[in-house]
């Protein structure tokens, strides 16, 4: 098999992604042998390592760290402003902020579901519907639960990695059966019964992982 043929298929895959093709389906070339080789190359451990190393070399990680630092400064500022609010008022405020951040996605969803936007917004404004809707989205429910639990301790500082930790937990808690995280987040998650709510084991002690994997039937 010619190297040029494989290279052509890989370039096609990359160009499709760059121009926003929603799903990069294989086969790419129409030649099963080439497509199999391309698939194996793209999914190989070596390709993953190479991607990570190139991201480090081109400054992607530095950019990510700078972005996280900026985000956490914003979070700390909002915390200072909102922490004095009563819990109900703060939750409504945070849910309102979340709603603004997903406005375009929400509009698309309402259109797709054929729900009148004005009727939906009227419903949201009634009683505790905004909070109920917000809490009905697992990732947002988890974020608010962890953030509010942390903020109950006035001495708990906002850490630069909090944003990364939240995103990891927002993604894993609703869908995994075992989540390993640091002590403070395992404490907050279990104190607020996220384990029971989402049917997941949330733990911080990595030495217990083999035992828990066995209990879950994973090994």
N, C-alpha and C positions, 0 to 999 in steps of 0.2 A: 504494500500500500504506500503510495507516494506521500511524503511529508506535506507537499503542497496541497494535497486533497484534504488532509486533516486540518491544516492551517486555514484553508478556505471555509471549512465548516465552523471552526471556532470563531473566525472573524464574523461570519454570518450570525452566530449566536450572540456575540457581543454587540454588534450593530443593532440587532433586533431589540436588545435590552436598552441600548442607549436612546433609541427612538421611541421607547415607551410601549413596545409590544407587551400586552398584558400577560400573555402566557407563552413562554419560550418552549414550545413543544418539539420533541424529537419524533421522527427523524428530521435532520436538518438538510441533508444532501440528497436523500433518496437512495443512497447506497448503504445497505444494512451494516456492512463491515466497517465503513467509515463512521457511521453514526454510533455504533457500539464502542468504537475506540474513543470517539469524542466524549461520549457519556462517561466512560470509565475515567478519562483524563480529568474531566470537570469535577467528578465526584471523588477523586482520589485524595487521600490524606496529604500527599505532596502538594496538590493544588491549594488545599486549605492553608497549609503552612506558608506557601509562597504568597498567597493573598494577604495573610497577616503581616508578613515581613515587608511586603511592598507598601502596605498601609502605614507601617512605621516609618519607612524611608521617605514617603512623600508628605509626611507631616500630618496625616489624618488623625493620629492619636493626640497630637498636641492641640489640634483644632477641637477635637472632642472634649479634651480636658478644659480648654478655655471656655467652650460653650457650657459645660457643666458648672464651672465656677460662676459664670454669669447667671445661669439659671438659679443656682443656690442662693446667690445674693438677692435675687428677686424674691425667692421663697422666704428668705429670712426677713426681708422688708415687709412682705405681706403678713407674715406671722406676727411681727411687732404691731401692725395695725389692727389685725383681726382678733388677736388672742384675748383682748378685753371684752369681746362680744360674748353674749350668752350662747350656749352651745347651739340652740335652735337657730338663732340669727346668723351665727357663723356658718352653719351648714347650708343655710339658704344662700348666703353670699357666695360660698365656694361652689355650690351647684350652679349658681348663675354664671360664675366665671367659666366653669366647665362648659356650660351650654354655649357660651360665646365662642369658645375655642373649637367646638365641633359644628358650628353653624352650617357650613357648607355641606358637610357629610350628612347632617340631619336633614337639610333641605332635599338632598338627593334621595334619602331614604323615604321621606314623606311622599315625594313624587312617585317613586317606585311602588309604594304601597297604596298610592291613590288616596292619601289622607290630606284633607284640606289644611293648609298651613295655618290659616287664621283660626280655625276651629281648634287645632292642636295647641296653639299658643294660648288660647283662651283657657283650655283645659289645664295647661301647665300652671297658669296663674291662680288657680283655685286651690285653696287649702294647702295641703302638703304634697300636692301632685308633683311639683318640681323635684322635691327631695325623693319621693317614691320612684320617679322615673330615673333620677340620677343613681340612686342606690340599686336600681334594677340592672344597671350595667356593671358586670363583675369588676372590671378594671378600675372603674371610678369608685365603686363601693370599697374596694381594697385600699385604694389610695387614701380616701377620706378616713377610713378606719385607722390606718397606721399613722397618718399625719395628726389626727386629733388625739390619738392615744399618746403619741410622743409629746405633743404640746401641753398635755396635762402636767408635765414636769417642767416648770419654768427654768430649771437648770440644764435641761437637755438642749445642747447646742445643735444648730443646723450644720451637718457635716457635708463636705464637698461631694461625697459619694452617695448622699441620700437619694438623689434623683435616679442614679443608676440602680440602686437597691430597690427603689419603688417600682421602676419599670420591670425589673426582673421578677419581683413578687407579683405584680399585676398580671404578668404573663403566665407565671407558673402555678400560682395558687388555684386558679379556677379549673385548670386542665390537667395538672399532674396528680399523682397519688402520693408522692413524697417530695418535699421541698426542703433543701438544706440551705440555711442562711445564718447570718451572724446572730449572736446572743440577743441583742436588743430587739431585733425585728421578730425573732422567734417568740420572745416574751410578749411583745405587743400583739402579735397575731393570735397567739394562744389565749392571752388574757381576754381578748375580745371575741373568742370563739370562731375565728375564721376557719379553723380546722374542721369544726362541726358543720359550719355553714356550707363549705365547699367539698367536704368529704376528702380531706387531704391530711397527710401527716407532715407537720411543720416542725423542724428540729434544727438544733445548732450543734449537737455533739456528733461529729463525723465518725467517731469510734463506734457509734451505735448503728451506722448505716448498714453493715452486713446483716445485723439482726433484724432491722426493720425491713430490708429488702426481702429477707426470708419470710417474714410475717406477711408481707404483701404478695407473696408468691412469685416474686421476680427472679429468685435464684433457688 
